[in-house]
Amino acid sequence: MNLKTMNDTNLIAKTESLVREERVLLTTVLRHLHEINRRRLYSSMGYKSLFDFAVRHLGYPEDQAYRRIAAMKLIQEVPEIEKKMNAGEISLTHIGLAQSLFRQEKKMANEFSHEQKLSVFDQIANKPVREAERITLSLSSAPELAKPDRVNTVSENLVELKFTASIELRKKVESLKGLLAHQHPNLSLGELFEQLCDLGLSEWNPGKIAAPRKCRVTQKPSQAQILRGVFQRANTQCENCSSVYALEIDHVVPQAKGGNSEVENLRILCRSCNQRSAIKEFGAKKMEQYLN
Ligand SMILES: [Zn+2]
């Protein structure tokens, strides 16, 4: 159809109908993403997460992938919002605002009930983003904490990290700076944070080399030594997708099927790949209760 020859009335009507279809298409995509997630299918394809799959396989820009996955999860909790999305009453931006509020309140042990969540959506529906922002902020029990963490790119090698911290954290930072003052005077927050990260990475790395202990060579390795060896062999990353997030020890032959806990039967998988492997072994239905 040549748009240039379409009359004005038809052009508007057609555009309206396309936008309606576009909204329904979005919620349909979210349903599909949910099913892919339920099966942890992206793990089989070597992606580290549904987000990784949405960005690298489906080609969404990172922010769009993030917003879609956030909406996908929220629809599971509050199925009523799908209808509101299809009707154009709430957008992905509205959902993002509501979700930040729900997460913040949950952290503060003030989890919103289903009815409260629905009521938030009723209040922000059809509102411009600025007003929706003001409404969600007014519903927060600690509006000063409602600011999400931010990572801004400053240059190719530099980022700016922003987060809101408690006054207690501020005191801890000052104490730490004091402790390190002899070695590192005038430590910046970024330098201190980097030192802490290095410390955490070496301290909490499950594959870290333990101090040699005096033991007879004939002694069997302890379970801790076995696990450390498995982490070292895998270079402390998922052996399926190379993710370093939420790593777990997996039995190649499941214990339920007689698999042992010797080095040869152990491997490192991230949580998603481990869940995918369990789904393949035991079926999605049986695993449902263990998956979020
Ligand atoms: Zn993995």
Residues whose N, C-alpha, C, O or C-beta is under 5 A from the ligand:
A	BS01	ZN	C238 N240 C241 S242 S243 L269 C270 C273
